[in-house]
Amino acid sequence: MVRHNDSKTSEEDDRYHCVAEGQSQEVFPLQIRLSFSPGTNSLLVKISLKDNAVDFYRRACSIFNSQSELLQIWDFSGQTSQFVMNEIINLPKFSPGKQGKEVLLELHVHGFFVFTNKTDERLAEPMKTENSFGKSRVRMNMNSDNLSSQLMLTNTSLSGSGYRGIGVLGFAGLQNLGNTCFMNSAVQCLVHTTQLVDYCLGDYEKDINHENPLGMHGELSLAFGELLRKLWAPGAMPVAPRMFKFKLAKFAPQFDGYNQHDSQEFLAFLLDGLHEDLNRVKCKPYIEAKDAEGRPDEEVADEHWLNHLARNASIIVDIFQGQYRSTLVCPVCKKVSVTFDPFMYLTLPLPSTTMRTMTLTVFSTDGIMLPMPFTITVPKGGRLKDLIDSLSLACSLKDDETLLVAEIYKNQIFRLLDGPSDSVALIRDDDKLVAYRLPKVSETCPLVVFSHQQLERPYGFGAMAPNWKLFGVPLIARIENLSSGSEIHYQFLKLLRPFLMPVEDVVNDYDGDETRNTVNENSKVEGIVSPLVSYCDAGPDSGEENDVHLNADFKFYLVDKPGSSEIKMNDPVPISSLTKNLDVTVHWSDKMIEKYDTCLLSSLPEVFKPQLFAKRHEESISLYKCLEGFLQEEPLGLDDMWYCPRCKKHQQAIKKLDLWRLPEILVIHLKRFSYSRFFKNKLETYVDFPIHDLNLSNYISHIDNQLSNCYQLYAVTNHYGGMGGGHYTAFIDHGHGRWYEFDDDRVFPISEDRIKSSAAYVLFYRRVREM
């Protein structure tokens, strides 16, 4: 039965299922034929002139054409939940003389849904929605507790924990098989890519390349295609992607098991695997690259692209791949090399991902300045030279000075960082680093390292052997013409001079400790301080009285492999011209512990200590700024140098990337994670990315007037949490700004203002017309 209201009919009456008596002339019988196609998820409605009266057929043609104001399709059985109409309606050329022939009015209706829960027979209030052709509308009967996104946004989950009686196309979730949210989120973004959906719902098996040695014998593409069809099937429940994960682990063992993985790494493997499985080129031709020197970039780029397509032709290449220009310039001979390479996605560095904040404490050897911490920023992929250059600028290093960086562990120098090409990635955040300011003297001068020890008092009674314990940060000095122990003694006292306690503190200490009070009541302050000052100011030629004080307050021991021997003031130091380092242990007396500020000597911050409980200021950056960082010039790393054909040697060339050809689907990966041998890190930087109007016209080097450079966001992969695990979800646009969150098997509507967040990880854009 078809009911048609003209423009005079009140839309208030549309809420009722029964037809008013005054409108009975608008109801007429019509014989129709319905056929459902599972492959394309469409319903074909055929109205035949042979099956219907001429007047009814003529009236049906009039109702179903694009000028009709309102179209209602009713199903009183309660088994049909929704019709969504396509743009194409094939209207026949009607002629009364052809009444006996098979003249069909064909109406393709996409999105035919059926009830899967037949026990729920409640009638829902019919709702209306605009379809794609003019003012025509489609009526649908749906359960009032669960309205499709085609009608309105509600807080009711459409899958998972929500009511599962009504299946809605494209709203099926994916069950979590155990830490598979990384896979589920990326799959949902792909299966909502329009071109890929149309392709996999068709006869894509004909493109499978079973002989490709780089592919998976078609098994991965078949598993993905089957999964996509299940997710788009009418009445679909949440799907358990076990077979797909099994095929994935078969060809990528790193994804086997139940560990959490990087969603972008999975996406990259999947796209590459699908391409190789669906590569229409069965036998790849050998193509020798021609020399590009002297030819226009347009000619070379087209040649590279055609050569690429001659060996790679798949749906993945058709919609996901673009091309960029890579330029290398030799810093020595200025040789320029230009190549054009395809890309599947853009990995954009966040500003914080390219730089690293580090804190080091600078110790002076001039006997004047106290240690001072400096916080600097260096490239994460930088070298020790970058760190020293930045620190030298921060501490105002003089021309006649140099810095020696060392790692301190358990009050000893664990290692010297003296390799300029060593990577700063080898430095961990919880390391403690110091930088010693040393004069630029001859390398033949030995480096003397002073380690501090104090006597640890035993608990309880009974005589015990003295136990000397390390404390503080070792001090370093270079001593020219080192010959006797006195030079070592006085150099150490010079280094300690900045740590000398103020005069008033010394007086208080003496007044408060009668057992150690060696000063007469009538003594002056100068008399108290004078021994300390004399130690610091005395030179190697001082008298025996100072020697007695030094031997009583500090004892020096030369550390070597067989053992340690005390260094007397006038004893010669056993060194040779080959001696580079001297390790000296200094025993501190209790008196000296009180006279010097050992707290300053022991205070040493970590390289980087995150504020766990303090609220961090949320960084914000534009997506365009990230893109500019991706396209800016940068030198190659020392382990990735380029062989210059003119210099005939490897050079640290300057590299520059430019966008040349953009794909239909642009995938942008925000580089939030960084990994190295020793540490991992995630950035929570808020990236302000466009949703409706990403315009790359100012960032592409080659302008093609036939193609738009504007994109619209349609899917996002999100990561919540830290490096230890976290959770992935996906945001999907189901058209006309209706966004949904796919959280494993749960699917629910969200507002558009939730799309942008610091959790956004992978962005999916589709090309649209120029704005």
C-alpha positions as MATLAB code, in Angstrom:
seq = 'MVRHNDSKTSEEDDRYHCVAEGQSQEVFPLQIRLSFSPGTNSLLVKISLKDNAVDFYRRACSIFNSQSELLQIWDFSGQTSQFVMNEIINLPKFSPGKQGKEVLLELHVHGFFVFTNKTDERLAEPMKTENSFGKSRVRMNMNSDNLSSQLMLTNTSLSGSGYRGIGVLGFAGLQNLGNTCFMNSAVQCLVHTTQLVDYCLGDYEKDINHENPLGMHGELSLAFGELLRKLWAPGAMPVAPRMFKFKLAKFAPQFDGYNQHDSQEFLAFLLDGLHEDLNRVKCKPYIEAKDAEGRPDEEVADEHWLNHLARNASIIVDIFQGQYRSTLVCPVCKKVSVTFDPFMYLTLPLPSTTMRTMTLTVFSTDGIMLPMPFTITVPKGGRLKDLIDSLSLACSLKDDETLLVAEIYKNQIFRLLDGPSDSVALIRDDDKLVAYRLPKVSETCPLVVFSHQQLERPYGFGAMAPNWKLFGVPLIARIENLSSGSEIHYQFLKLLRPFLMPVEDVVNDYDGDETRNTVNENSKVEGIVSPLVSYCDAGPDSGEENDVHLNADFKFYLVDKPGSSEIKMNDPVPISSLTKNLDVTVHWSDKMIEKYDTCLLSSLPEVFKPQLFAKRHEESISLYKCLEGFLQEEPLGLDDMWYCPRCKKHQQAIKKLDLWRLPEILVIHLKRFSYSRFFKNKLETYVDFPIHDLNLSNYISHIDNQLSNCYQLYAVTNHYGGMGGGHYTAFIDHGHGRWYEFDDDRVFPISEDRIKSSAAYVLFYRRVREM';
ca = [
       0.000    0.000    0.000;
       1.306    3.459   -0.879;
       0.067    6.612    0.783;
       0.933    9.981   -0.708;
       0.401   13.414    0.846;
       0.527   16.484   -1.319;
       1.766   19.837   -0.118;
      -1.619   20.720    1.328;
      -1.636   17.838    3.742;
      -0.721   18.779    7.263;
       2.461   17.144    8.504;
       0.835   16.893   11.911;
      -1.246   13.988   10.573;
       1.925   12.137    9.558;
       2.423   10.908   13.073;
      -0.394    8.380   12.815;
      -0.321    4.944   11.218;
      -3.945    4.927   10.166;
      -5.249    6.965    7.275;
      -7.952    9.542    7.880;
     -11.237    9.040    6.087;
     -10.996   12.438    4.443;
      -7.734   11.393    2.821;
      -8.851    7.958    1.640;
      -8.657    9.024   -1.973;
      -4.857    9.285   -1.541;
      -4.501    5.582   -0.758;
      -4.278    3.163   -3.681;
      -3.076   -0.415   -4.183;
       0.248   -0.959   -5.946;
       1.974   -4.212   -6.886;
       5.735   -3.980   -6.323;
       8.641   -6.409   -6.520;
      11.418   -6.294   -3.931;
      14.836   -7.878   -4.290;
      17.624   -7.572   -1.721;
      21.294   -7.768   -2.761;
      23.603   -8.858    0.108;
      26.675   -8.059   -1.964;
      25.827   -4.386   -2.285;
      23.525   -4.071    0.723;
      20.812   -2.515   -1.421;
      17.114   -3.061   -1.972;
      15.740   -2.917   -5.517;
      12.110   -1.869   -5.787;
      10.491   -2.668   -9.147;
       7.039   -1.400  -10.108;
       5.778   -3.003  -13.300;
       3.161   -1.595  -15.671;
       2.178   -5.185  -16.382;
       1.260   -5.778  -12.733;
      -0.628   -2.528  -12.123;
      -3.400   -0.435  -13.587;
      -2.342    2.370  -15.870;
      -3.632    5.096  -13.556;
      -1.938    3.583  -10.526;
       1.306    3.115  -12.433;
       1.198    6.679  -13.734;
       0.528    7.939  -10.226;
       3.413    5.846   -8.798;
       5.775    7.368  -11.354;
       4.630   10.803  -10.293;
       5.066   10.053   -6.597;
       8.514    8.521   -6.909;
      10.050   11.214   -9.086;
      12.377   13.827   -7.685;
       9.720   16.539   -7.615;
       7.534   14.706   -5.123;
       7.298   16.520   -1.801;
       6.871   13.583    0.551;
       7.406    9.863    0.133;
       6.311    7.322    2.752;
       7.055    3.592    2.698;
       5.135    1.667    5.350;
       5.685   -1.848    6.622;
       2.861   -3.044    8.874;
       4.569   -6.373    9.529;
       7.078   -4.652   11.780;
       9.945   -6.550   10.137;
      11.410   -3.645    8.184;
      13.239   -1.063   10.218;
      14.659    1.413    7.733;
      14.947    2.415    4.115;
      17.602    4.882    2.949;
      17.233    5.962   -0.658;
      19.935    6.397   -3.237;
      20.268    9.430   -5.481;
      19.427    7.483   -8.653;
      15.849    6.806   -9.661;
      15.326    5.367  -13.125;
      12.015    6.695  -14.408;
      10.619    4.905  -17.490;
       9.254    6.632  -20.529;
       5.559    5.900  -20.116;
       3.318    5.273  -23.109;
      -0.318    4.010  -22.785;
       0.155    1.925  -25.906;
       2.744   -0.252  -24.164;
       0.439   -1.462  -21.404;
       1.099   -5.135  -21.928;
       4.860   -4.887  -21.968;
       7.273   -5.116  -19.030;
       7.819   -1.442  -18.239;
       9.585   -1.047  -14.917;
      10.057    1.796  -12.485;
      13.292    0.889  -10.657;
      14.134    2.411   -7.293;
      17.455    1.522   -5.692;
      17.157    1.738   -1.909;
      20.453    1.387   -0.016;
      20.503    0.434    3.640;
      17.762   -2.189    3.987;
      17.550   -3.201    7.633;
      15.591   -5.946    9.319;
      14.657   -6.721   12.906;
      16.771   -9.441   14.439;
      14.791   -9.545   17.671;
      11.356  -10.816   16.605;
      10.024  -10.947   20.164;
       9.849   -7.167   20.365;
       6.685   -6.249   18.510;
       6.170   -2.794   19.936;
       5.264   -0.231   17.346;
       7.547    2.724   17.258;
       6.577    6.210   16.413;
       7.541    6.667   12.774;
      10.222    9.261   12.184;
      11.115   11.282    9.115;
      14.456   12.003    7.555;
      15.551   13.932    4.531;
      16.872   11.755    1.741;
      19.284   12.769   -0.952;
      16.882   13.849   -3.642;
      15.009   17.047   -3.101;
      12.106   17.181   -0.668;
      11.271   13.490   -0.823;
      11.344   11.697    2.479;
      11.411    8.159    3.726;
       9.259    6.799    6.535;
      10.633    4.102    8.773;
       9.383    2.089   11.738;
      11.964    1.832   14.532;
      12.109    0.980   18.178;
      11.819    4.213   20.104;
      14.576    3.193   22.492;
      17.127    3.049   19.691;
      16.958    5.558   16.879;
      19.391    5.397   14.034;
      21.942    8.092   13.506;
      20.058    8.924   10.336;
      17.378   10.439   12.591;
      18.887   11.960   15.694;
      21.733   11.687   18.189;
      20.975    9.961   21.458;
      23.011    8.708   24.395;
      21.895    5.149   23.780;
      24.648    2.818   22.657;
      23.890    1.327   19.254;
      26.018   -1.721   19.846;
      27.585   -3.612   22.692;
      25.766   -2.733   25.885;
      22.815   -1.134   24.090;
      19.736   -2.760   22.590;
      20.769   -5.215   19.918;
      17.398   -5.854   18.313;
      17.967   -3.454   15.447;
      21.027   -3.781   13.245;
      22.199   -0.558   11.643;
      24.537   -0.535    8.658;
      28.035    0.566    9.523;
      27.399    0.701   13.267;
      28.601   -2.755   14.268;
      31.388   -2.799   16.849;
      34.360   -5.129   17.129;
      34.824   -7.337   20.151;
      38.071   -6.955   22.062;
      39.901  -10.289   21.900;
      42.428   -9.198   24.502;
      44.324   -5.924   24.012;
      43.110   -5.713   20.395;
      41.743   -2.175   20.678;
      44.752   -1.022   18.612;
      43.481   -3.224   15.774;
      39.787   -2.459   16.236;
      40.226    1.314   16.059;
      42.275    1.231   12.857;
      39.961   -1.298   11.190;
      36.909    0.846   11.921;
      38.562    3.835   10.255;
      39.341    1.758    7.155;
      35.946    0.085    6.877;
      34.337    3.538    6.923;
      36.433    4.726    3.977;
      33.820    5.036    1.225;
      35.977    3.921   -1.701;
      37.197    0.880    0.207;
      33.661   -0.070    1.259;
      32.352    0.095   -2.317;
      35.334   -1.928   -3.507;
      35.065   -4.707   -0.903;
      31.290   -4.978   -1.257;
      31.804   -5.636   -4.941;
      33.700   -8.342   -6.787;
      37.128   -7.535   -5.366;
      38.260  -11.174   -5.393;
      39.083  -10.858   -9.103;
      41.983   -8.511   -8.204;
      43.644  -10.845   -5.697;
      47.219  -11.581   -6.675;
      47.902  -15.078   -5.371;
      51.374  -15.273   -6.945;
      52.823  -12.051   -5.554;
      55.860  -13.069   -3.443;
      55.512   -9.846   -1.468;
      51.863  -10.528   -0.633;
      50.001  -12.886    1.678;
      48.584  -15.134   -1.078;
      45.308  -13.243   -0.874;
      44.563  -14.521    2.636;
      44.864  -11.129    4.339;
      42.700   -9.330    1.783;
      40.046  -12.067    1.909;
      39.972  -11.921    5.711;
      39.702   -8.129    5.650;
      36.994   -8.184    2.981;
      34.971  -10.731    4.919;
      35.325   -8.671    8.101;
      34.192   -5.515    6.282;
      31.121   -7.286    4.888;
      30.169   -8.530    8.341;
      30.444   -5.026    9.727;
      28.197   -3.675    6.969;
      25.708   -6.557    6.924;
      22.062   -5.832    7.841;
      21.234   -6.641   11.428;
      24.913   -7.025   12.295;
      25.823   -7.689   15.890;
      29.280   -6.831   17.298;
      31.781   -8.918   15.377;
      34.589  -11.010   16.875;
      37.499  -10.560   14.408;
      39.183  -13.865   15.293;
      39.840  -15.066   11.759;
      41.209  -11.700   10.717;
      43.562  -11.605   13.714;
      44.614  -15.173   12.990;
      45.565  -14.265    9.419;
      47.275  -11.124   10.645;
      49.429  -13.023   13.146;
      50.224  -15.639   10.513;
      51.974  -13.086    8.308;
      53.030  -10.634   11.028;
      54.085  -12.598   14.129;
      54.714   -9.362   16.014;
      50.934   -8.985   16.319;
      50.434  -12.479   17.724;
      49.380  -12.945   21.310;
      47.578  -10.436   23.488;
      50.074   -7.610   23.906;
      49.204   -4.008   23.192;
      50.644   -2.602   19.961;
      50.925    0.691   18.132;
      47.777    1.254   16.074;
      49.661    3.196   13.408;
      52.231    0.434   12.980;
      49.393   -2.039   12.515;
      47.704    0.277   10.009;
      50.924    0.642    8.001;
      51.368   -3.124    7.810;
      47.720   -3.692    6.885;
      47.697   -1.134    4.076;
      50.943   -2.484    2.661;
      49.674   -6.078    2.926;
      46.357   -5.258    1.278;
      48.183   -3.505   -1.547;
      50.415   -6.481   -2.257;
      47.466   -8.904   -2.068;
      45.374   -6.763   -4.420;
      48.140   -5.637   -6.769;
      46.710   -5.934  -10.271;
      50.223   -6.125  -11.726;
      50.932   -9.843  -11.885;
      54.405   -9.519  -13.367;
      56.329   -6.431  -12.345;
      58.478   -5.020  -15.154;
      62.069   -3.973  -14.598;
      62.387   -0.221  -15.062;
      65.759    1.465  -14.980;
      65.681    4.897  -13.413;
      66.892    7.696  -15.648;
      69.133   10.531  -14.586;
      66.984   13.494  -13.549;
      69.729   16.128  -13.804;
      68.848   19.000  -16.110;
      65.205   17.991  -16.665;
      62.140   19.824  -15.315;
      60.730   18.528  -12.047;
      57.296   18.022  -13.624;
      58.736   15.657  -16.212;
      60.788   13.708  -13.688;
      57.894   13.468  -11.205;
      55.480   12.132  -13.823;
      58.078    9.642  -14.981;
      58.643    8.362  -11.433;
      54.902    8.143  -10.809;
      54.215    6.209  -14.017;
      57.102    3.872  -13.221;
      55.591    3.315   -9.789;
      52.142    2.594  -11.221;
      53.648    0.181  -13.740;
      54.674   -2.024  -10.812;
      52.013   -1.090   -8.258;
      48.325   -0.867   -9.166;
      45.768   -1.579   -6.452;
      42.828    0.049   -4.717;
      45.256    1.052   -1.952;
      47.500    2.903   -4.412;
      44.452    4.453   -6.098;
      43.125    6.130   -2.969;
      45.862    6.223   -0.294;
      49.150    6.974   -2.060;
      50.620   10.338   -2.921;
      54.065   11.554   -3.961;
      56.665   13.838   -2.439;
      59.878   15.375   -3.717;
      63.074   14.703   -1.764;
      66.004   17.093   -2.231;
      69.517   16.435   -0.895;
      72.284   19.057   -0.972;
      75.908   18.197   -0.256;
      77.335   20.670    2.300;
      80.797   20.461    0.699;
      80.425   20.539   -3.083;
      76.757   21.708   -3.174;
      75.746   18.772   -5.356;
      71.926   18.583   -5.564;
      70.042   15.297   -5.823;
      66.262   15.278   -6.464;
      64.093   12.153   -6.270;
      60.337   11.578   -6.238;
      58.942    8.892   -3.967;
      55.440    7.637   -3.114;
      53.972    7.846    0.382;
      51.056    6.049    2.051;
      50.685    8.455    4.983;
      52.391   11.501    6.452;
      54.125   11.167    9.818;
      54.184   14.681   11.249;
      56.515   15.432   14.160;
      55.075   17.393   17.035;
      57.353   20.262   18.101;
      58.023   18.578   21.435;
      58.887   15.313   19.734;
      61.807   16.889   17.913;
      63.396   18.476   21.011;
      64.300   17.166   24.432;
      64.613   19.102   27.686;
      67.655   18.204   29.774;
      69.098   19.506   33.051;
      72.823   19.370   33.812;
      74.815   20.833   36.711;
      77.896   22.847   35.767;
      80.903   22.685   38.146;
      83.574   25.338   37.833;
      87.265   24.693   38.501;
      88.225   28.336   39.117;
      87.571   28.162   42.869;
      85.006   31.009   42.698;
      81.614   29.865   41.347;
      79.286   27.403   43.014;
      77.720   24.582   41.002;
      74.715   25.725   39.011;
      72.048   23.662   37.186;
      71.154   24.623   33.605;
      68.133   23.378   31.656;
      68.614   23.212   27.912;
      66.807   21.786   24.882;
      68.521   19.573   22.340;
      67.264   17.594   19.332;
      66.071   14.160   20.352;
      68.049   12.667   17.525;
      70.996   14.939   18.294;
      74.536   14.196   19.338;
      76.658   15.074   22.335;
      78.078   17.961   20.323;
      74.576   19.492   20.161;
      74.251   19.162   23.931;
      77.643   20.767   24.619;
      76.976   23.613   22.173;
      73.646   24.401   23.823;
      75.072   24.145   27.343;
      78.092   26.294   26.434;
      75.761   29.046   25.325;
      73.607   28.727   28.434;
      76.502   28.937   30.928;
      78.422   31.610   28.959;
      81.466   29.417   28.426;
      84.653   31.384   27.723;
      86.796   30.887   24.663;
      89.633   29.442   26.741;
      87.348   26.911   28.469;
      85.892   23.563   27.545;
      83.220   21.316   29.006;
      83.645   17.732   30.112;
      80.314   15.934   30.636;
      80.098   12.987   33.018;
      77.384   10.751   34.421;
      77.359   10.441   38.212;
      76.190    7.216   39.824;
      76.512    6.414   43.533;
      78.804    9.416   44.129;
      81.277    8.320   41.482;
      81.872    9.135   37.838;
      80.166    6.277   36.077;
      81.288    7.309   32.597;
      82.671   10.282   30.713;
      80.594   11.450   27.764;
      83.462   12.548   25.565;
      82.370   11.246   22.137;
      81.039   14.198   20.090;
      79.071   11.867   17.831;
      77.466    9.898   20.695;
      73.668   10.060   20.587;
      71.821   11.903   23.356;
      69.241    9.111   23.156;
      71.702    7.075   25.241;
      71.063    9.479   28.130;
      68.087    8.491   30.266;
      65.753   10.892   32.026;
      66.719    9.595   35.467;
      70.468    9.931   34.852;
      72.420   12.584   36.757;
      74.849   14.554   34.623;
      77.478   17.128   35.468;
      79.572   19.299   33.194;
      83.012   20.421   34.413;
      84.375   23.753   33.150;
      88.049   23.116   32.440;
      90.725   25.355   30.980;
      91.942   24.490   27.505;
      95.365   23.157   28.411;
      97.561   20.571   26.832;
      96.109   17.076   26.728;
      99.334   15.879   28.304;
      98.167   17.356   31.610;
      96.626   14.579   33.694;
      92.992   14.775   34.701;
      92.715   14.440   38.493;
      89.386   13.141   39.831;
      88.701   13.745   43.542;
      86.146   11.455   45.223;
      84.928   12.247   48.739;
      84.630    9.869   51.679;
      83.536   10.387   55.267;
      83.728    8.089   58.288;
      80.481    6.248   58.916;
      79.858    5.914   62.647;
      78.942    2.368   63.760;
      75.771    1.807   65.769;
      75.964    0.012   69.109;
      78.951   -0.820   71.282;
      82.162   -2.536   70.511;
      85.226   -1.651   68.491;
      84.820   -1.931   64.737;
      87.062   -1.204   61.829;
      86.536    2.305   60.360;
      84.077    2.356   57.458;
      84.619    5.118   54.911;
      81.574    5.959   52.770;
      81.402    7.925   49.523;
      79.403   11.166   49.424;
      78.988   14.200   47.196;
      79.869   14.828   43.578;
      83.458   14.158   42.507;
      85.530   17.234   41.633;
      87.847   17.421   38.646;
      90.917   19.478   37.778;
      93.756   19.454   35.269;
      97.146   20.112   36.877;
     100.056   21.258   34.766;
     103.535   19.992   35.639;
     102.232   17.761   38.391;
     105.116   16.417   40.441;
     104.387   16.383   44.193;
     101.522   15.687   46.552;
     101.325   19.328   47.658;
     100.023   20.332   44.228;
      97.192   17.801   44.555;
      96.408   19.031   48.100;
      96.164   22.665   47.190;
      94.294   22.095   43.965;
      91.628   20.261   45.955;
      91.370   23.110   48.470;
      90.972   25.562   45.612;
      88.059   23.570   44.226;
      86.449   23.536   47.706;
      86.707   27.300   48.240;
      83.149   28.104   46.968;
      81.702   25.588   49.451;
      83.252   27.258   52.524;
      80.598   28.028   55.150;
      79.953   31.711   56.013;
      81.766   33.173   59.032;
      78.660   33.458   61.268;
      77.866   29.796   60.698;
      81.366   28.875   61.750;
      81.021   30.845   65.003;
      77.701   29.183   65.801;
      79.172   25.769   65.182;
      82.034   26.397   67.551;
      79.798   27.862   70.276;
      77.361   24.956   70.090;
      79.856   22.115   70.359;
      82.004   22.199   73.477;
      83.665   18.890   72.761;
      85.139   20.276   69.577;
      85.741   23.812   70.840;
      89.451   24.432   70.390;
      89.079   28.186   70.457;
      89.794   30.311   73.491;
      86.916   32.408   74.835;
      88.900   35.540   74.087;
      89.765   34.451   70.607;
      88.610   36.703   67.813;
      86.584   35.616   64.848;
      89.626   36.017   62.683;
      91.385   33.466   64.792;
      88.691   30.928   64.085;
      88.569   31.434   60.376;
      92.239   31.896   59.787;
      93.161   28.225   59.649;
      90.489   27.651   56.990;
      91.478   30.647   54.986;
      95.115   29.713   55.203;
      94.326   26.285   53.794;
      92.623   27.779   50.799;
      95.040   30.561   50.148;
      98.223   28.722   50.910;
     100.408   27.715   48.026;
     102.574   24.656   47.509;
     105.476   26.453   49.231;
     103.662   27.067   52.553;
     105.285   26.138   55.819;
     105.109   22.976   57.904;
     102.351   24.401   60.174;
      99.876   24.352   57.305;
     101.050   20.863   56.400;
     100.071   19.670   59.844;
      96.578   21.176   59.487;
      96.110   19.652   56.044;
      97.227   16.209   57.114;
      94.873   16.370   60.101;
      91.790   17.587   58.207;
      92.117   15.806   54.842;
      93.906   12.665   53.847;
      94.554   11.899   50.167;
      94.927    8.454   48.688;
      95.969    7.546   45.198;
      93.653    4.826   43.916;
      95.134    2.206   41.654;
      94.340   -1.402   40.892;
      96.575   -3.055   43.538;
      95.233   -0.776   46.268;
      95.537    2.759   47.530;
      98.480    4.636   48.966;
      98.403    7.893   50.897;
      99.727   10.962   49.117;
     102.010   12.970   51.411;
     102.557   16.666   50.869;
     106.182   16.443   49.845;
     106.093   13.001   48.292;
     106.485   12.753   44.546;
     103.443   11.607   42.573;
     104.105    8.436   40.593;
     102.981    9.524   37.119;
     104.461    9.241   33.660;
     103.963   10.978   30.344;
     101.364    8.320   29.482;
      99.236    9.014   32.560;
      95.914   10.572   31.539;
      93.776   10.192   34.650;
      94.528   10.149   38.356;
      91.839    8.881   40.719;
      92.264   10.381   44.187;
      90.128    9.548   47.216;
      89.876   12.249   49.911;
      89.049   11.320   53.508;
      87.195   14.147   55.255;
      87.492   14.767   58.983;
      84.388   15.625   61.000;
      85.728   19.129   61.431;
      85.853   19.704   57.673;
      82.371   18.231   57.186;
      81.112   21.084   59.366;
      83.219   23.807   57.815;
      82.080   23.168   54.207;
      78.590   23.080   52.793;
      78.446   19.439   51.792;
      74.739   19.754   50.936;
      75.640   21.879   47.914;
      78.306   19.372   47.065;
      75.790   16.514   47.151;
      72.782   18.144   45.463;
      72.373   16.910   41.892;
      69.102   16.950   39.878;
      68.072   14.324   37.360;
      68.249   15.014   33.633;
      64.469   15.245   33.449;
      61.984   14.704   36.250;
      58.309   14.900   35.243;
      55.945   16.604   37.629;
      53.660   13.701   38.459;
      51.220   15.569   40.671;
      51.487   19.074   39.330;
      49.000   20.040   36.658;
      50.885   20.513   33.443;
      50.151   23.347   31.071;
      48.642   21.769   27.986;
      50.694   22.500   24.930;
      48.774   23.472   21.811;
      49.976   23.495   18.230;
      48.338   23.866   14.846;
      48.370   20.943   12.408;
      49.799   23.338    9.833;
      52.767   24.019   12.147;
      53.382   20.278   12.382;
      53.296   20.094    8.592;
      55.792   22.954    8.330;
      58.098   21.079   10.695;
      57.821   18.008    8.465;
      58.708   20.031    5.351;
      61.583   22.108    6.746;
      65.231   21.536    5.922;
      67.263   19.391    8.291;
      70.686   17.717    8.234;
      70.874   13.959    7.970;
      72.020   12.035   11.026;
      75.598   10.874   11.290;
      74.421    7.271   10.965;
      72.322    8.093    7.885;
      74.746   10.040    5.735;
      74.380   10.322    1.962;
      77.025    9.174   -0.519;
      77.834   12.174   -2.681;
      78.708   11.038   -6.237;
      80.794   14.166   -6.785;
      82.802   14.040   -3.544;
      83.014   10.233   -3.744;
      82.351    9.953   -0.001;
      79.521    9.988    2.520;
      78.397   13.465    3.543;
      75.938   14.817    6.124;
      73.666   16.300    3.480;
      70.822   18.769    4.012;
      67.446   17.139    3.318;
      64.220   18.876    2.234;
      60.823   17.257    1.583;
      58.021   18.788   -0.503;
      54.497   17.545   -1.175;
      54.070   16.969   -4.902;
      50.986   14.793   -5.447;
      48.178   14.345   -2.890;
      46.030   11.192   -2.522;
      42.252   10.910   -2.421;
      42.454    9.728    1.187;
      45.109   11.527    3.216;
      46.226    9.715    6.370;
      48.140   11.863    8.863;
      50.035   10.225   11.713;
      50.842   12.502   14.650;
      54.146   11.319   16.078;
      53.227   11.153   19.757;
      55.434    8.193   20.667;
      59.215    8.101   20.680;
      61.289    5.027   21.322;
      64.971    4.412   21.905;
      67.123    1.732   23.378;
      66.771    3.147   26.879;
      63.520    5.111   27.152;
      60.011    5.616   25.788;
      57.947    8.744   25.805;
      54.460    9.932   24.811;
      53.490   13.524   24.148;
      50.062   14.778   25.176;
      50.336   17.866   22.978;
      46.959   19.199   21.840;
      46.985   19.458   18.042;
      44.397   21.822   16.595;
      43.486   20.102   13.324;
      40.772   21.228   10.880;
      37.627   19.108   10.648;
      35.913   20.595    7.607;
      38.490   22.676    5.776;
      42.030   21.317    5.667;
      43.534   23.307    2.790;
      46.994   22.237    1.606;
      47.254   24.625   -1.343;
      50.071   26.548    0.351;
      52.019   23.380    1.144;
      52.090   21.585   -2.199;
      54.850   22.357   -4.673;
      53.057   21.155   -7.788;
      49.639   22.667   -8.484;
      47.166   20.560  -10.460;
      44.178   22.715  -11.297;
      42.069   19.638  -11.977;
      42.391   18.333   -8.421;
      41.339   19.927   -5.173;
      43.802   20.408   -2.338;
      41.035   20.606    0.286;
      40.167   17.796    2.665;
      37.517   16.942    5.215;
      38.050   14.808    8.293;
      35.996   11.612    8.468;
      37.799    9.368   10.974;
      40.226    9.616   13.895;
      42.165    7.024   15.875;
      42.627    8.053   19.512;
      45.029    6.810   22.161;
      44.338    7.367   25.841;
      46.852    6.648   28.591;
      50.595    6.324   28.706;
      53.344    4.189   27.246;
      52.639    1.222   29.506;
      49.391    0.324   27.770;
      46.544    2.741   27.287;
      43.445    2.289   25.165;
      42.507    3.005   21.533;
      39.143    4.176   20.197;
      37.926    5.606   16.881;
      35.743    8.574   15.952;
      33.776    8.114   12.715;
      31.700   10.622   10.744;
      28.588    8.906    9.358;
      27.763   11.850    7.164;
      26.431   15.368    7.656;
      28.496   15.887   10.801;
      27.010   12.954   12.719;
      29.979   11.615   14.674;
      30.127    8.323   16.558;
      32.693    6.809   18.886;
      33.654    3.183   18.246;
      35.019    1.817   21.510;
      35.547   -1.871   20.691;
      32.004   -3.363   20.669;
      30.362   -0.179   21.986;
      29.157    2.447   19.502;
      27.512    5.673   20.593;
      26.987    9.188   19.216;
      29.199   12.085   20.246;
      29.169   15.798   19.571;
      31.585   17.310   17.108;
      33.337   19.404   19.762;
      34.751   16.182   21.251;
      36.663   15.280   18.100;
      39.663   17.475   18.835;
      41.639   16.305   21.849;
      45.170   15.532   22.958;
      44.357   11.836   22.363;
      44.078   12.229   18.565;
      46.711    9.970   16.995;
      45.891    9.137   13.344;
      43.709   11.432   11.205;
      41.823   10.305    8.081;
      40.889   12.987    5.526;
      39.011   12.647    2.220;
      39.390   15.031   -0.692;
      36.542   17.496   -1.196;
      35.890   20.325   -3.611;
      37.621   23.657   -3.129;
      36.047   25.678   -0.340;
];
